[in-house]
Amino acid sequence: MIGETQTFGSNGFRKREVVVTTEEQYPQHILIEFVQDKTELLNTYQVGQSVKVNINLRGREWVNPQGETKYFNSVQGWRIENLQAAASDNMPPVAPAEAFEPATNINEDDHDDLPF
């Protein structure tokens, strides 16, 4: 889920939320907030893309009118990368299979001296 940018208060505080789902045995759905100018980082992403998000964990204390202290946590994103584009950029070009020739200089009497 990629939410719309929300603006709060007279100071123009902006927030945009995104939910990422981890890829593991028990996937987790994690709400991440992007704030102020970082909200624009989400403009080029679509639901379903594989991404890597850099985050900061934020916490704050609040005392309610009854004098009870409460604590709140938030996950704030500050960078997001498209994993599909990064993977294709880092991969070396692959030569077609017909470009390879079988080795002809193999001597079965040669033994590897590797320790494993």
Residue, then its C-alpha position, 0 to 999 in steps of 0.5 A: m500500500i502506498g498512501e497519499t501525502q497528508t498535510f497537518g497543522s498550520n506549519g504544513f507538516r507532511k506525511r506519507e505512509v507505505v506498507v511493505t511486506t517482508e519476504e520470509q517464512y511468516p511475512q510481516h506487514i510493516l507501516i513506514e512513514f515518510v515525512q516532509d520532503k521524503t514523501e516525494l521519494l515514493n512518487t516513482y514506486q508502485v504496489g508490488q515492486s520489490v524494494k529496500v527501505n532504510i529506516n529510523l526507529r523513532g519513539r516519544e513519550w506522552v503524558n495523558p490528562q490523567g497523568e499516565t505516561k504513554y510511549f509511542n514508536s514509529v518507523q520513519g523511512w528516509r531512503i527507498e531503492n528498487l531491488q529489481a533495477a539494482a539486481s539487473d544493474n549489478m549482474p554481469p552480462v551473460a554470454p550465450a551458451e553456444a559461445f562456450e566450447p567444451a574443454t579438451n585438455i582434461n587429464e583424468d590423472d590430475h587430482d585437485d589438491l583442495p582440502f575439501 
